[in-house]
Amino acid sequence: MLLPACGGGAGDGGSRADSAAAGSGGNLAPADSGRVASGGGTIVFLGTSLTAGLGLDPDSAYPALIQHKLDSAGLRYTVVNAGQSGESSAGALRRVDWILRQRPAVLVIETGANDGLRGQEPDSTRANIQAMVDRARAQSPGTAIVLAPMEAMPNLGQDYVRRFRAIFPAVAEANGIPLLPFILDGVGGVDSLNQQDGIHPNAAGSRRVAANVWRGLEPVLRRAGE
């Protein structure tokens, strides 16, 4: 499965699934604060250009589509899109403290794709993701953490691909946190589901990504509501 090169700039927009700034200041504001007061809180998607929806209308990025699925399912959460194009796991780690100050109900971590693209040492990526989990548990103990696995490009060699793939189930198992399905399952390498760069999902591909995410996320939210 091809690893996306998650670079470029994320567009701004007025989606219900807010796009959070990448800086260390300001508020991570939900699109509809009334929902938070009367419902389940916020779900923050911390991620790369896959999450930011590079090249898509903001309403077509998969976090916005997850908001529609939540509404249809009667799950009263508000989605915040904290995707940042081109970001490494080290960059996500630098942003996570700011995000955690908002005390999200759920933090979905989608990171590592750009690490793999650059051939970064898998142990370093794992350490950064583990540090995010540790900070979340220390700073916002009530936040449920969900991890999205990534894949490395095969041209980096079988050993690297194997070690990189092993990061995500290892972190999930060590910390007892849910692991989503691979979000590009059925999308990566499929021309009709990707933009002209052959890397980032188009609107149809984004719907498939949202379905993959929802398959793993919905049971977590259902359990949290019991």
Residue frames as a rotation matrix with the C-alpha (Angstrom) as fourth column:
MET 1
0.578 0.816 0.000 0.00
0.816 -0.578 0.000 0.00
0.000 0.000 -1.000 0.00
LEU 2
-0.118 -0.661 0.741 1.43
0.607 -0.638 -0.474 3.39
0.786 0.394 0.476 -0.96
LEU 3
-0.118 -0.023 -0.993 2.32
0.911 -0.401 -0.099 5.86
-0.396 -0.916 0.068 1.73
PRO 4
0.731 0.449 0.513 1.01
0.634 -0.726 -0.268 9.37
0.252 0.521 -0.816 1.06
ALA 5
-0.583 -0.810 0.069 3.39
0.756 -0.571 -0.320 12.27
0.298 -0.134 0.945 0.83
CYS 6
0.337 0.882 -0.330 1.43
0.938 -0.284 0.197 14.50
0.080 -0.376 -0.923 3.12
GLY 7
-0.660 -0.638 -0.396 2.82
0.645 -0.752 0.137 17.86
-0.385 -0.165 0.908 2.15
GLY 8
-0.474 0.458 0.752 1.39
0.497 -0.566 0.658 21.11
0.727 0.686 0.041 0.89
GLY 9
-0.958 0.146 0.246 -0.94
-0.273 -0.725 -0.632 23.57
0.086 -0.673 0.735 2.54
ALA 10
-0.560 0.823 -0.099 -4.30
0.815 0.524 -0.247 22.96
-0.151 -0.219 -0.964 4.11
GLY 11
-0.569 0.426 0.703 -7.16
0.212 -0.750 0.626 25.13
0.794 0.506 0.337 3.01
ASP 12
-0.940 0.337 -0.051 -9.39
-0.061 -0.314 -0.948 27.11
-0.336 -0.888 0.315 5.33
GLY 13
-0.617 0.787 -0.024 -13.12
0.030 0.053 0.998 26.83
0.786 0.615 -0.057 5.34
GLY 14
-0.477 0.541 0.693 -16.31
-0.854 -0.473 -0.218 27.15
0.210 -0.695 0.687 7.30
SER 15
-0.267 0.374 -0.888 -16.98
-0.085 0.909 0.409 23.45
0.960 0.185 -0.211 7.80
ARG 16
0.782 0.541 0.309 -18.77
-0.426 0.102 0.899 22.12
0.455 -0.835 0.311 10.89
ALA 17
0.709 -0.664 -0.239 -15.57
0.698 0.610 0.374 20.16
-0.102 -0.432 0.896 11.40
ASP 18
0.923 -0.297 -0.244 -13.32
-0.269 -0.953 0.140 23.07
-0.274 -0.064 -0.960 12.25
SER 19
0.528 -0.849 0.024 -9.82
0.540 0.314 -0.781 23.37
0.656 0.425 0.624 10.85
ALA 20
0.859 -0.227 -0.460 -7.46
0.366 -0.357 0.859 24.17
-0.359 -0.906 -0.224 13.71
ALA 21
0.744 -0.668 -0.009 -4.48
-0.560 -0.616 -0.554 26.44
0.364 0.417 -0.833 13.29
ALA 22
0.550 -0.604 -0.576 -1.06
0.410 0.797 -0.443 24.84
0.727 0.007 0.687 13.60
GLY 23
-0.172 -0.699 0.694 0.36
-0.304 -0.632 -0.712 27.36
0.937 -0.334 -0.104 16.03
SER 24
-0.626 -0.195 -0.755 0.70
0.573 0.542 -0.615 27.13
0.529 -0.818 -0.228 19.77
GLY 25
-0.935 0.286 -0.212 -1.79
-0.034 -0.666 -0.746 29.83
-0.354 -0.690 0.632 20.66
GLY 26
-0.549 0.800 -0.240 -5.46
-0.758 -0.356 0.546 30.60
0.351 0.482 0.803 20.28
ASN 27
-0.169 0.610 0.774 -8.47
-0.682 0.494 -0.539 28.43
-0.711 -0.619 0.333 20.92
LEU 28
-0.997 -0.005 -0.073 -9.23
-0.051 0.756 0.653 25.08
0.052 0.655 -0.754 19.39
ALA 29
-0.538 0.842 0.021 -12.86
-0.643 -0.395 -0.656 26.05
-0.545 -0.366 0.754 18.96
PRO 30
-0.593 0.431 0.680 -15.55
0.553 0.832 -0.044 23.58
-0.584 0.350 -0.732 17.98
ALA 31
-0.861 0.274 0.429 -17.83
0.297 -0.415 0.860 24.51
0.414 0.867 0.276 15.12
ASP 32
0.075 0.955 0.287 -20.91
-0.149 -0.274 0.950 24.50
0.986 -0.114 0.122 17.31
SER 33
-0.816 -0.508 0.275 -20.25
-0.311 -0.015 -0.950 25.19
0.487 -0.861 -0.146 20.99
GLY 34
-0.042 0.886 0.463 -23.89
-0.998 -0.056 0.017 24.48
0.041 -0.461 0.886 21.83
ARG 35
0.551 0.191 -0.813 -23.35
-0.345 0.938 -0.014 20.85
0.760 0.288 0.583 20.89
VAL 36
-0.441 -0.822 -0.360 -20.53
0.070 0.369 -0.927 20.54
0.895 -0.434 -0.106 23.37
ALA 37
-0.682 0.195 0.705 -22.55
-0.704 -0.434 -0.561 21.93
0.197 -0.879 0.433 26.24
SER 38
0.199 0.907 0.371 -25.36
-0.934 0.290 -0.209 19.44
-0.297 -0.305 0.905 25.76
GLY 39
0.837 0.149 -0.526 -23.58
-0.414 0.802 -0.431 16.48
0.358 0.579 0.733 24.22
GLY 40
0.895 -0.426 -0.137 -20.50
0.447 0.838 0.313 14.30
-0.019 -0.341 0.940 24.31
GLY 41
0.376 -0.802 -0.464 -17.77
-0.004 -0.503 0.864 16.90
-0.926 -0.323 -0.193 23.84
THR 42
0.545 -0.271 -0.793 -15.25
-0.813 -0.401 -0.422 17.25
-0.204 0.875 -0.439 21.04
ILE 43
0.666 -0.465 0.583 -13.40
0.496 0.860 0.120 14.71
-0.557 0.209 0.804 18.93
VAL 44
0.514 -0.583 -0.629 -10.09
-0.658 -0.738 0.146 16.17
-0.550 0.339 -0.763 17.77
PHE 45
0.870 -0.309 0.383 -8.40
0.476 0.728 -0.494 14.65
-0.127 0.612 0.781 14.74
LEU 46
0.468 -0.819 -0.333 -4.68
-0.505 -0.557 0.659 15.43
-0.725 -0.140 -0.674 15.05
GLY 47
0.490 -0.185 0.852 -3.12
0.544 0.828 -0.133 14.57
-0.681 0.529 0.507 11.72
THR 48
-0.629 -0.777 -0.002 -1.38
0.351 -0.287 0.891 15.32
-0.694 0.560 0.454 8.44
SER 49
-0.754 0.327 -0.570 -2.71
-0.629 -0.612 0.480 16.45
-0.192 0.720 0.667 5.07
LEU 50
-0.787 0.517 -0.339 -4.82
0.294 0.795 0.530 13.28
0.543 0.318 -0.777 4.98
THR 51
-0.278 0.663 -0.695 -6.78
0.925 -0.010 -0.380 14.72
-0.259 -0.749 -0.610 7.89
ALA 52
-0.573 0.009 -0.820 -6.56
0.032 -0.999 -0.034 18.35
-0.819 -0.046 0.572 6.78
GLY 53
0.427 0.756 0.496 -8.12
0.535 0.231 -0.813 17.35
-0.729 0.612 -0.305 3.45
LEU 54
-0.421 -0.689 -0.590 -5.44
-0.132 -0.597 0.792 18.76
-0.897 0.411 0.160 1.16
GLY 55
-0.990 -0.036 -0.133 -6.93
-0.132 -0.028 0.991 19.62
-0.039 0.999 0.023 -2.24
LEU 56
-0.476 0.874 -0.099 -10.52
0.797 0.476 0.372 19.09
0.372 0.098 -0.923 -1.07
ASP 57
-0.004 0.622 0.783 -13.37
-0.289 -0.750 0.595 21.33
0.957 -0.224 0.182 -0.10
PRO 58
-0.736 -0.345 0.583 -13.30
-0.629 0.030 -0.776 21.40
0.251 -0.938 -0.239 3.74
ASP 59
0.127 0.882 0.454 -16.70
-0.927 0.268 -0.262 19.70
-0.353 -0.388 0.851 3.82
SER 60
0.746 0.109 -0.657 -15.22
-0.466 0.790 -0.398 16.77
0.476 0.603 0.640 1.89
ALA 61
-0.419 -0.902 0.102 -12.31
-0.679 0.237 -0.695 16.10
0.603 -0.360 -0.712 4.27
TYR 62
-0.318 0.356 -0.879 -12.91
0.260 0.924 0.280 12.90
0.912 -0.140 -0.386 6.19
PRO 63
-0.910 0.050 -0.412 -13.32
0.406 -0.103 -0.908 14.59
-0.088 -0.993 0.073 9.63
ALA 64
-0.669 0.717 -0.196 -16.25
-0.717 -0.692 -0.084 16.59
-0.196 0.084 0.977 8.23
LEU 65
-0.198 0.588 -0.785 -17.76
-0.533 0.607 0.589 13.36
0.823 0.535 0.193 6.90
ILE 66
-0.683 -0.072 -0.727 -17.34
0.510 0.666 -0.545 11.79
0.523 -0.743 -0.418 10.33
GLN 67
-0.918 0.392 -0.060 -19.37
-0.242 -0.672 -0.700 14.69
-0.315 -0.628 0.712 11.73
HIS 68
-0.270 0.850 -0.453 -22.23
-0.901 -0.057 0.430 13.74
0.339 0.524 0.781 9.42
LYS 69
-0.254 0.127 -0.959 -22.00
0.037 0.992 0.121 10.12
0.966 -0.005 -0.257 10.53
LEU 70
-0.934 -0.099 -0.343 -22.08
0.345 0.002 -0.939 11.18
0.094 -0.995 0.032 14.18
ASP 71
-0.696 0.714 -0.072 -25.16
-0.678 -0.687 -0.261 13.30
-0.236 -0.133 0.963 13.60
SER 72
-0.114 0.668 -0.735 -26.93
-0.724 0.451 0.522 10.50
0.681 0.592 0.432 11.75
ALA 73
-0.345 -0.108 -0.933 -26.08
0.319 0.921 -0.224 8.05
0.883 -0.374 -0.283 14.52
GLY 74
0.707 0.668 0.229 -27.35
0.059 -0.379 0.924 10.37
0.704 -0.640 -0.307 17.25
LEU 75
0.266 -0.717 -0.645 -23.90
0.964 0.216 0.157 10.64
0.027 -0.663 0.748 18.84
ARG 76
0.929 0.303 0.213 -23.61
0.301 -0.953 0.041 14.19
0.215 0.026 -0.976 20.11
TYR 77
0.123 -0.948 -0.294 -19.96
0.686 -0.133 0.715 15.00
-0.717 -0.290 0.634 19.52
THR 78
0.942 0.041 -0.333 -18.45
-0.185 -0.764 -0.618 17.90
-0.280 0.644 -0.712 17.63
VAL 79
0.536 -0.757 0.373 -15.49
0.834 0.543 -0.097 17.17
-0.129 0.363 0.923 15.36
VAL 80
0.730 -0.452 -0.513 -12.45
-0.382 -0.892 0.242 19.44
-0.567 0.019 -0.823 15.24
ASN 81
0.845 -0.468 0.258 -10.07
0.490 0.486 -0.724 19.01
0.213 0.738 0.640 12.31
ALA 82
0.705 -0.693 -0.150 -6.54
-0.396 -0.561 0.727 19.64
-0.588 -0.453 -0.669 13.58
GLY 83
0.619 -0.479 0.623 -4.83
0.729 0.646 -0.227 18.33
-0.293 0.595 0.749 10.45
GLN 84
0.551 -0.541 -0.636 -1.62
-0.429 -0.837 0.341 20.03
-0.716 0.085 -0.693 9.35
SER 85
0.992 -0.122 -0.025 -0.17
0.033 0.451 -0.892 19.31
0.120 0.884 0.452 5.93
GLY 86
0.393 -0.919 -0.041 3.45
-0.193 -0.039 -0.980 18.20
0.899 0.393 -0.193 5.77
GLU 87
0.354 -0.225 0.908 3.72
-0.915 -0.286 0.286 17.55
0.195 -0.931 -0.307 9.49
SER 88
-0.374 -0.552 -0.745 5.95
-0.205 0.833 -0.514 14.87
0.904 -0.039 -0.425 11.00
SER 89
0.404 0.480 -0.778 5.28
0.623 0.478 0.619 13.05
0.669 -0.735 -0.106 14.27
ALA 90
-0.530 -0.646 -0.549 7.71
0.848 -0.390 -0.359 15.47
0.018 -0.656 0.754 15.93
GLY 91
-0.864 0.271 0.425 5.57
-0.130 -0.935 0.331 18.37
0.487 0.231 0.843 14.73
ALA 92
0.157 0.963 -0.217 2.41
0.015 0.217 0.976 16.71
0.987 -0.156 0.020 16.04
LEU 93
0.081 -0.211 -0.974 4.11
0.937 0.349 0.002 16.23
0.339 -0.913 0.226 19.39
ARG 94
-0.895 -0.445 -0.041 4.92
0.437 -0.852 -0.288 19.94
0.093 -0.276 0.957 19.53
ARG 95
-0.605 0.723 0.335 1.23
-0.400 -0.639 0.657 20.78
0.689 0.263 0.675 18.96
VAL 96
-0.211 0.649 -0.731 -0.38
0.437 0.732 0.523 18.25
0.874 -0.209 -0.438 21.26
ASP 97
-0.720 -0.073 -0.690 -0.01
0.687 -0.216 -0.694 20.27
-0.098 -0.974 0.206 24.49
TRP 98
-0.898 0.406 -0.172 -2.06
-0.422 -0.903 0.075 23.11
-0.125 0.140 0.982 23.01
ILE 99
-0.385 0.778 -0.496 -4.72
-0.361 0.368 0.857 20.70
0.849 0.509 0.139 21.81
LEU 100
-0.352 0.213 -0.912 -4.94
0.672 0.736 -0.088 18.98
0.652 -0.643 -0.402 25.19
ARG 101
-0.988 0.020 -0.155 -5.63
0.094 -0.713 -0.695 22.28
-0.124 -0.701 0.703 26.94
GLN 102
-0.512 0.849 -0.132 -9.08
-0.769 -0.384 0.512 22.07
0.384 0.363 0.849 25.33
ARG 103
-0.643 0.202 0.738 -9.78
-0.458 0.671 -0.583 18.74
-0.613 -0.713 -0.339 27.13
PRO 104
-0.326 0.544 -0.774 -11.23
-0.855 0.179 0.486 16.87
0.403 0.820 0.407 24.12
ALA 105
0.521 0.570 0.635 -13.43
-0.743 0.669 0.009 13.87
-0.420 -0.477 0.772 24.78
VAL 106
0.724 -0.288 0.627 -11.53
0.453 0.884 -0.116 11.91
-0.521 0.368 0.770 22.11
LEU 107
0.243 -0.721 -0.649 -8.13
-0.741 -0.570 0.356 12.47
-0.627 0.394 -0.673 20.50
VAL 108
0.881 -0.006 0.473 -7.56
0.298 0.783 -0.546 10.62
-0.367 0.622 0.691 17.23
ILE 109
0.179 -0.917 -0.356 -3.85
-0.440 -0.399 0.805 10.57
-0.880 0.013 -0.475 16.34
GLU 110
0.869 0.000 0.495 -3.07
0.437 0.466 -0.769 10.24
-0.231 0.885 0.405 12.61
THR 111
0.637 -0.732 -0.243 0.66
-0.722 -0.676 0.146 10.80
-0.272 0.082 -0.959 12.24
GLY 112
0.116 -0.729 0.674 3.82
-0.109 0.665 0.739 9.17
-0.987 -0.159 -0.002 10.94
ALA 113
0.792 0.235 0.564 3.10
0.482 0.328 -0.813 9.20
-0.376 0.915 0.146 7.20
ASN 114
0.871 -0.484 0.083 5.65
-0.326 -0.697 -0.639 11.93
0.367 0.530 -0.765 6.55
ASP 115
0.281 -0.774 0.567 8.16
-0.747 0.195 0.636 10.22
-0.603 -0.602 -0.523 8.84
GLY 116
0.303 -0.105 0.947 7.92
0.295 0.955 0.012 7.11
-0.906 0.276 0.321 6.70
LEU 117
0.956 0.082 0.280 8.15
0.292 -0.267 -0.918 9.11
-0.001 0.960 -0.280 3.50
ARG 118
0.645 -0.744 0.175 11.41
-0.692 -0.666 -0.279 10.61
0.324 0.059 -0.944 4.73
GLY 119
0.323 -0.520 -0.790 12.79
0.123 0.851 -0.510 7.29
0.938 0.068 0.339 5.93
GLN 120
0.045 -0.278 0.960 12.89
-0.864 -0.492 -0.102 8.40
0.501 -0.825 -0.263 9.55
GLU 121
-0.859 -0.436 -0.269 14.04
-0.223 0.791 -0.569 5.83
0.461 -0.429 -0.777 12.08
PRO 122
-0.017 0.954 -0.299 10.90
0.086 0.299 0.950 3.93
0.996 -0.009 -0.087 13.20
ASP 123
-0.171 -0.086 -0.981 12.04
0.947 0.260 -0.188 3.95
0.272 -0.962 0.037 16.83
SER 124
-0.969 -0.191 -0.156 11.98
0.224 -0.947 -0.229 7.77
-0.104 -0.257 0.961 16.74
THR 125
-0.523 0.850 0.070 8.46
-0.400 -0.317 0.860 7.83
0.753 0.421 0.506 15.32
ARG 126
0.096 0.553 -0.828 7.31
0.537 0.672 0.511 5.37
0.838 -0.493 -0.232 17.96
ALA 127
-0.566 -0.377 -0.733 8.88
0.825 -0.264 -0.500 7.49
-0.005 -0.888 0.461 20.72
ASN 128
-0.963 0.231 0.139 7.06
-0.209 -0.965 0.158 10.60
0.171 0.123 0.978 19.46
ILE 129
-0.148 0.965 -0.217 3.69
-0.251 0.175 0.952 8.82
0.957 0.195 0.217 19.35
GLN 130
-0.012 0.091 -0.996 4.27
0.816 0.576 0.043 7.33
0.577 -0.812 -0.082 22.80
ALA 131
-0.879 -0.355 -0.318 5.09
0.474 -0.727 -0.497 10.81
-0.055 -0.587 0.807 24.11
MET 132
-0.656 0.721 0.224 1.76
-0.457 -0.615 0.642 12.09
0.601 0.319 0.733 22.74
VAL 133
0.182 0.713 -0.677 -0.09
0.228 0.639 0.735 9.31
0.956 -0.289 -0.046 24.55
ASP 134
-0.321 -0.387 -0.864 1.82
0.910 0.125 -0.395 10.01
0.261 -0.913 0.312 27.77
ARG 135
-0.996 -0.067 0.058 1.07
0.052 -0.975 -0.216 13.73
0.071 -0.213 0.975 27.61
ALA 136
-0.313 0.949 0.026 -2.60
-0.373 -0.148 0.916 13.13
0.873 0.277 0.401 26.89
ARG 137
0.245 0.422 -0.873 -2.93
0.550 0.681 0.484 10.85
0.798 -0.599 -0.065 29.90
ALA 138
-0.525 -0.511 -0.681 -1.05
0.850 -0.278 -0.446 13.27
0.039 -0.814 0.580 32.16
GLN 139
-0.997 0.022 -0.077 -2.72
-0.021 -1.000 -0.013 16.50
-0.077 -0.011 0.997 31.03
SER 140
-0.288 0.945 -0.154 -6.23
-0.949 -0.261 0.179 15.33
0.129 0.198 0.972 30.11
PRO 141
-0.879 -0.202 0.431 -6.94
-0.329 0.912 -0.244 11.99
-0.344 -0.356 -0.869 31.83
GLY 142
-0.060 0.959 0.279 -10.54
-0.105 0.272 -0.957 11.95
-0.993 -0.087 0.084 30.66
THR 143
0.178 0.074 -0.981 -9.58
-0.937 -0.293 -0.192 12.04
-0.302 0.953 0.017 26.98
ALA 144
0.604 0.030 0.797 -9.96
0.124 0.984 -0.131 8.77
-0.787 0.178 0.590 25.09
ILE 145
-0.155 -0.769 -0.620 -7.07
-0.739 -0.326 0.589 8.17
-0.655 0.550 -0.518 22.68
VAL 146
0.754 0.347 0.558 -7.46
0.148 0.737 -0.659 6.43
-0.640 0.579 0.505 19.32
LEU 147
-0.204 -0.936 -0.288 -4.53
-0.344 -0.207 0.916 5.67
-0.917 0.286 -0.279 17.00
ALA 148
0.876 0.416 -0.244 -4.58
-0.343 0.180 -0.922 5.49
-0.339 0.891 0.300 13.20
PRO 149
0.225 -0.842 0.491 -1.92
0.360 0.540 0.761 3.19
-0.905 0.006 0.425 11.71
MET 150
0.573 -0.163 -0.803 0.20
-0.723 -0.561 -0.402 4.22
-0.385 0.811 -0.440 8.75
GLU 151
0.758 -0.358 0.545 2.22
0.492 0.863 -0.116 2.28
-0.429 0.356 0.830 6.17
ALA 152
0.018 -0.835 -0.550 5.67
-0.303 -0.529 0.793 2.91
-0.953 0.152 -0.262 4.68
MET 153
0.587 0.145 -0.797 6.49
-0.800 -0.051 -0.598 2.88
-0.127 0.988 0.086 0.97
PRO 154
0.926 -0.168 0.338 7.78
0.153 0.986 0.072 -0.46
-0.345 -0.015 0.939 -0.29
ASN 155
0.676 -0.712 0.192 10.78
0.183 -0.091 -0.979 1.14
0.714 0.697 0.069 -2.02
LEU 156
0.353 -0.542 0.762 12.28
-0.876 -0.478 0.066 1.69
0.328 -0.691 -0.644 1.46
GLY 157
-0.609 -0.629 -0.483 12.85
-0.482 0.777 -0.405 -2.03
0.630 -0.013 -0.776 1.76
GLN 158
0.154 0.741 -0.654 11.02
0.109 0.645 0.756 -4.90
0.982 -0.188 0.019 3.42
ASP 159
-0.375 -0.355 -0.856 12.81
0.853 0.230 -0.469 -4.50
0.364 -0.906 0.216 6.75
TYR 160
-0.999 0.017 0.033 11.91
-0.027 -0.946 -0.324 -0.81
0.026 -0.325 0.945 7.03
VAL 161
-0.347 0.936 -0.064 8.30
-0.524 -0.137 0.840 -1.47
0.778 0.325 0.538 5.98
ARG 162
0.093 0.351 -0.932 7.99
0.482 0.803 0.351 -4.21
0.871 -0.482 -0.095 8.59
ARG 163
-0.628 -0.411 -0.660 9.50
0.772 -0.225 -0.595 -2.12
0.096 -0.883 0.459 11.38
PHE 164
-0.933 0.313 0.177 7.38
-0.302 -0.949 0.087 0.91
0.196 0.028 0.980 10.48
ARG 165
-0.133 0.941 -0.310 4.16
-0.289 0.263 0.921 -1.09
0.948 0.212 0.237 10.31
ALA 166
-0.108 0.026 -0.994 4.92
0.713 0.699 -0.059 -2.58
0.693 -0.715 -0.094 13.73
ILE 167
-0.915 -0.287 0.283 4.97
0.051 -0.778 -0.626 0.84
0.399 -0.558 0.727 15.42
PHE 168
-0.449 0.812 0.373 1.23
-0.696 -0.579 0.425 1.30
0.561 -0.069 0.825 15.60
PRO 169
0.516 0.636 -0.574 -0.03
-0.078 0.702 0.708 -2.03
0.853 -0.320 0.412 16.97
ALA 170
-0.252 -0.680 -0.689 2.87
0.724 0.339 -0.600 -1.99
0.642 -0.650 0.407 19.44
VAL 171
-0.925 -0.050 0.376 1.92
-0.151 -0.861 -0.486 1.45
0.348 -0.506 0.789 20.80
ALA 172
-0.035 0.995 0.092 -1.76
-0.702 -0.090 0.707 0.52
0.712 -0.040 0.701 20.88
GLU 173
0.423 0.190 -0.886 -1.13
0.273 0.906 0.324 -2.73
0.864 -0.379 0.332 22.74
ALA 174
-0.540 -0.747 -0.387 1.35
0.622 -0.044 -0.782 -1.21
0.567 -0.663 0.489 25.19
ASN 175
-0.972 0.143 0.186 -1.12
-0.216 -0.851 -0.479 1.52
0.090 -0.506 0.858 26.14
GLY 176
-0.609 0.789 0.084 -4.43
0.649 0.556 -0.519 -0.31
-0.456 -0.262 -0.850 25.80
ILE 177
-0.306 0.495 -0.813 -5.77
-0.409 -0.840 -0.357 2.11
-0.859 0.224 0.460 23.20
PRO 178
0.558 0.611 0.561 -7.93
0.252 0.519 -0.817 1.33
-0.790 0.597 0.136 20.14
LEU 179
-0.668 -0.731 -0.140 -6.27
-0.025 -0.167 0.986 0.99
-0.744 0.661 0.093 16.75
LEU 180
0.316 0.782 -0.538 -8.27
-0.610 -0.267 -0.746 2.09
-0.727 0.564 0.392 13.72
PRO 181
0.603 -0.128 0.788 -8.20
0.634 0.677 -0.374 0.18
-0.485 0.725 0.489 10.43
PHE 182
-0.609 -0.792 0.035 -5.64
0.596 -0.429 0.679 1.50
-0.523 0.434 0.733 7.95
ILE 183
0.007 0.760 -0.649 -7.44
0.047 -0.649 -0.759 4.61
-0.999 -0.025 -0.040 6.79
LEU 184
-0.197 -0.119 -0.973 -6.27
-0.898 -0.376 0.228 4.31
-0.393 0.919 -0.032 3.17
ASP 185
-0.668 0.028 0.744 -7.46
0.102 0.993 0.054 0.73
-0.737 0.112 -0.666 2.85
GLY 186
0.068 0.702 0.709 -9.09
0.866 0.312 -0.391 0.42
-0.496 0.640 -0.586 -0.58
VAL 187
0.915 0.237 -0.327 -7.92
0.105 -0.921 -0.374 3.94
-0.390 0.308 -0.868 -1.51
GLY 188
0.173 -0.947 -0.272 -4.13
-0.519 -0.323 0.792 3.92
-0.837 0.004 -0.547 -1.77
GLY 189
-0.760 -0.609 0.228 -2.99
-0.098 0.453 0.886 3.15
-0.642 0.651 -0.404 -5.30
VAL 190
-0.117 0.802 0.585 -6.49
0.887 0.350 -0.302 3.40
-0.447 0.484 -0.753 -6.79
ASP 191
-0.869 -0.362 0.336 -6.37
0.487 -0.745 0.456 6.12
0.085 0.560 0.824 -9.46
SER 192
-0.246 0.867 0.434 -10.11
0.384 -0.324 0.865 6.79
0.890 0.379 -0.253 -9.44
LEU 193
0.662 0.512 -0.548 -10.06
0.668 -0.072 0.740 7.52
0.340 -0.856 -0.389 -5.69
ASN 194
0.043 -0.744 -0.667 -7.10
0.785 -0.388 0.483 9.89
-0.618 -0.545 0.567 -5.66
GLN 195
0.721 0.121 -0.682 -6.27
-0.158 -0.930 -0.333 13.36
-0.674 0.348 -0.651 -6.91
GLN 196
0.919 -0.336 -0.205 -3.95
-0.207 0.032 -0.978 13.96
0.335 0.941 -0.040 -9.84
ASP 197
0.106 -0.937 0.334 -0.90
-0.975 -0.163 -0.150 13.70
0.195 -0.309 -0.931 -7.58
GLY 198
0.177 0.032 -0.984 -1.79
-0.219 0.976 -0.007 10.03
0.960 0.217 0.179 -7.05
ILE 199
-0.767 -0.593 -0.244 -1.27
0.177 0.170 -0.969 10.56
0.616 -0.787 -0.025 -3.34
HIS 200
-0.901 0.428 0.066 -4.14
-0.263 -0.419 -0.869 12.41
-0.344 -0.801 0.490 -1.70
PRO 201
-0.521 0.770 0.368 -7.72
0.759 0.616 -0.212 11.07
-0.390 0.169 -0.905 -1.80
ASN 202
-0.838 0.425 0.343 -10.27
-0.087 -0.723 0.685 12.88
0.539 0.544 0.643 -3.94
ALA 203
-0.348 0.759 0.550 -13.84
-0.930 -0.354 -0.101 13.38
0.118 -0.546 0.829 -2.72
ALA 204
0.600 0.569 -0.561 -14.80
-0.528 0.810 0.256 9.78
0.600 0.143 0.787 -3.48
GLY 205
-0.105 -0.740 -0.665 -11.63
0.270 0.622 -0.735 8.50
0.957 -0.256 0.135 -1.84
SER 206
-0.789 -0.166 0.591 -12.28
-0.435 -0.528 -0.730 10.66
0.433 -0.833 0.344 1.19
ARG 207
0.257 0.939 0.230 -15.67
-0.925 0.169 0.342 9.01
0.282 -0.301 0.911 1.61
ARG 208
0.557 -0.145 -0.817 -13.91
0.061 0.989 -0.134 5.64
0.828 0.025 0.560 1.65
VAL 209
-0.595 -0.804 0.016 -11.40
0.118 -0.107 -0.987 6.96
0.795 -0.585 0.159 4.22
ALA 210
-0.437 0.510 0.741 -14.27
-0.853 -0.495 -0.163 8.19
0.284 -0.703 0.652 6.40
ALA 211
0.640 0.689 -0.339 -15.90
-0.573 0.722 0.386 4.75
0.511 -0.053 0.858 6.21
ASN 212
0.103 -0.701 -0.706 -12.64
0.332 0.693 -0.640 3.13
0.937 -0.169 0.304 7.33
VAL 213
-0.803 -0.399 0.442 -12.27
-0.208 -0.508 -0.836 5.55
0.558 -0.763 0.325 10.23
TRP 214
-0.078 0.884 0.461 -15.93
-0.944 -0.214 0.252 5.18
0.321 -0.415 0.851 11.24
ARG 215
0.479 0.243 -0.843 -15.63
-0.172 0.968 0.181 1.39
0.861 0.058 0.506 11.31
GLY 216
-0.282 -0.675 -0.682 -13.09
0.626 0.410 -0.664 1.68
0.727 -0.614 0.307 14.09
LEU 217
-0.900 -0.147 0.410 -14.30
-0.127 -0.813 -0.569 4.84
0.417 -0.564 0.713 15.82
GLU 218
-0.042 0.983 0.177 -18.02
-0.606 -0.166 0.778 4.15
0.794 -0.075 0.603 16.21
PRO 219
0.411 0.238 -0.880 -17.56
0.417 0.809 0.414 1.19
0.811 -0.537 0.233 18.60
VAL 220
-0.643 -0.693 -0.326 -15.25
0.647 -0.265 -0.715 3.31
0.409 -0.670 0.619 20.77
LEU 221
-0.798 0.387 0.463 -17.89
-0.437 -0.900 0.000 6.03
0.416 -0.202 0.887 21.06
ARG 222
0.234 0.908 -0.346 -20.69
-0.329 0.409 0.851 3.53
0.915 -0.086 0.395 21.69
ARG 223
0.068 -0.285 -0.956 -18.71
0.749 0.648 -0.140 1.98
0.660 -0.706 0.257 24.55
ALA 224
-0.887 -0.456 0.074 -17.95
0.318 -0.718 -0.619 5.42
0.335 -0.525 0.782 25.98
GLY 225
-0.506 0.771 0.388 -21.69
-0.643 -0.636 0.427 6.15
0.575 -0.033 0.817 26.08
GLU 226
0.065 0.551 -0.832 -22.61
0.189 0.812 0.553 3.00
0.980 -0.193 -0.051 27.97
